[in-house]
Amino acid sequence: MHNVYTKIIAEIQKYFRHANKEKAVIGVSGGIDSALCLKLAVDALGPERVTGLIMPEKGITAEENTAHAKMLCKFLKVNNYINPINPFLTDYLTLSWSPNNLAQANTKARVRMVLLYNLANTQGALVIGTSNKSELAVGYGTKHGDLGVDIDIIGDLLKEEVYALAEHVGLPEEFLTKEPSAELYQDQTDEKDLGMSYKEIDTILKMIENEMTPEEMITKGLQPNPVHKVIRLMEENKHKLMPPHIIQIKK
């Protein structure tokens, strides 16, 4: 993974240089993706130019994850702030309508992004995203929430590659073994939400990259339901990776 590491570091430095920015802000959750992104940002920019923002939801976020996030920031010598999002969610309880579970979960992600950009604007910094390729491909993220960032530094890495690179750069074992979760509600896990494992998703995505048809994948031994689900999610959620559609009047 050394070549992958050096390429990402070089691209981070290039992007910040072209943007004429020196500082970065990153949301640190205690999970593998944000931990790896924090490490890569520090290696590329230096710890004095990176700020971690820890945004737990009291009653939902595991205390262990907040502790791991704080520990990693301290270990990497990164300045950090801890801001629970609970106070910012209170006013949404007074809306004229009753938000459903999806709306409430997405609101949490969007509140976190507002806080990240508030801090970034204050510091003259850019926001680093923490979404990986597996999540981006199937749209597992919130539009204008965790997907609303300036640069996604692991956006071309499948989940299995995230783990490999995290091990390569020496992240602590606790980040490599915990079950991935966005922690938007009680007992949530990514794979439970997706209805399949990241291993299944990565296998299917690699076959799609090799231009295999669903029929060929199934012939290779993959189960039909996950294959068709990944393809459907990719089609339904591709708008999340696109800028807003502008209706062209003058051509």
N, C-alpha and C positions, 0 to 999 in steps of 0.2 A: 504493500500500500504506500510505499515511500513516494513513488511518482505521483500518486493521487494527492498525497499530502502537499508536496512541493508545488503542484499545479494550483491547488486551492489557495495556498498562501500567496503565490504570485498574483493570482487573479483578484484576491481581496485587495492587495496593495495597489494594483493597477486601477481598480474601480475607485478606490478612495482618492488616489492621485488625480484621476480625471475629473472626479466630482469636486476637487479642491476642498476635501474634508479630511480631518485627521482623527476625529473621535467617533466612537460607535457606542450604541446602546443596545442591549439585548435582554430579552425576558428570560430569566433562569427559573425553571420549574422544578429541578431536581431529577428530571428525566434524561435519557440518553442523548436525545437530539440536541437539546439546549446546552447540555454539558459539553458535547463535542464542539458545537458552534462557539461556545465561550472560549474553549481552549484554542481553536483555530484563530479566532479574532485576536486573542492575546498574543499568539505566536506571530501573527501578521503585523499587528499595529503596536504592540507593547501594552502591558497591563495598565499603565498610567493613562492610556487613551481609550480604555474600555470601561463602561459602567454596566453593572448587572442590576436588573430590576426584578425583585422577587414579589410576585403578586398572588399570594394564596387566597383562597376563599375559606374563611373560618367555618368549620363544620363539614367541609367537603374535602379540602386539600389535606392529605396525610401529613402529620407533623414530621414524619421521617423525610418526606420530600423537601419540605422547607429547610430542615436541618442539613440535608445533603446539598441543597443549593447554596446555603450560607457557607458551608464547609468548603465547597469548591471555589467560591469567590475569594474566600480567605486564603486558600492554598495557592491560587493563581495571582494573589495580591491585587485583586480587582476591587475598586470601590463599588459599594452596592447599597441599594435602598430596599427596604421591605415595606410594601404598602398593600395590606389586605383590600380586596375589592368590595367587601360587603357594604360599606357605606355608600358606594356609588351605585349599588343595585337597588337601594331602598326606594328611590323615586319611581322606579319602574313598576312598583307594586300599586301605584296610584293612577296608572294609565286608564283611559276611558274604556278600554277593552281588556280582555283577559288573555295575555300571551300564552301560547301553547308551549310545550316542553322544548320544542326545537327553537322557538323564538327566544326563550329564556337562556338556553345554552349558548346560542349565537351572541346574545347580548353580553354574556360574560367575556367571550373572546374579544368582542369589539370594545368593551370597557378597558380591557388590558391593552389593546392597541392604542386607544386614546391616551392612556397613561404613558406608554412608551414614547409616543410622538410628542407629548407634552415635555417629557424629560429630554428627548432628543433636540427639540426646538430650543429649549432652555440652554443646552450645552453646545448648540451648533453642531450636532452629531447626526449620523445616519442610523437608521434602525436595521439591525441584522435579523433576518428571518431564520426560523429553525425547522422548516418543513423539508422532509426528504422526498425523494423521487417517487417512492411507493405511495405516499399520501397524496402528493400532487397529481399523480396520474389518475387516481380514482376519485379525486375531489374531496378527500378527507381533510377538510379545513373550512374555516369560516371566511366568506368573502367580506372584505373590509374589516376582518378581524386578524387572526394569525396569518392570513395570506396577504394582508396589506402591509408590505415591508418595502425597504429600499433595495435590498440584495438578499437573495437566498443562497447561502454559501454551500449547503449540502443538497441543493435541489436536484442535482444530477446523480445522487447516490441512492441506490436501493437500500431498504432497511438492513439487509444482510451486510451491505458494504459499510453502512454507518457503524455497525458493531465491529467490523473488521478494522476500520480506521480508528475507532475509539480505543480499541485494544492496542493498535500500533502506536498511538500517541500517549499511551499509559494512563488512561482514565482509571480511577479506582474501581474495584470489582463491583461495588454496590450499584454502580450505574449500568454495568453490563448484565446484571442478573435480574433486575426488577422488571415487572410486567408493564409495558407501555400503556399510559393512560393520560387523556387530556384533563381528567378530573373536573369535568363540567357538571357531574352529578354523582351521587353516592354509588360506590362500587363499580364505576365505569371502567372499562378497559377498551383499548383501541380495537382489539381483535373481536371482542364481543359486539361492538358497534358495527364493525365491518362484516361480521358473519363468516369470517374466514381468517386464517392465520397470515401473517406477513410472509411466511415461507411460501404459501400458496400464491399469494399476490405476486411476489417477486418472480416465481417460476413462470407464471403466466405472462408477466410483463416482458421478461427476457425472450419468450417465444414470440410475442407480438413484435418485438424489435427485430427478430429474425424473419419477420413477414410470414409467420405460420398462420394458417386459417384455424378457426375454432375446431373444425373437423379434424385437422391434423393434430392439434393439441390433444383432443379426446382420444384419437388413435394412439397417441404416445402414452396414454394411461391416465391423463388428467380427468377429474370428475367434471361432467358437463355443467353443473350448476355454478361452481366458482368461475369457470371459464366465461360463461355467458354473463355472469354478474359483473365481472371486471370490465368486460367490453361495454356493457350497458352503462356502468358508472363513468367510464371514460368519456362516453358520448354525452351523457346527461350533464356532466360537471365541467366540461372543457371551457365553458364560459367563465369559470372562476379564475382562469389563468389568462384571460384576455382583457384588454382595456375596454371601457364602456363603448358600446356601439354608437357611432355618430352617423346620423342620417345625412347623406350627401345631397346637397341641393345644387351646388355649382359643380359642373364636371367639365 
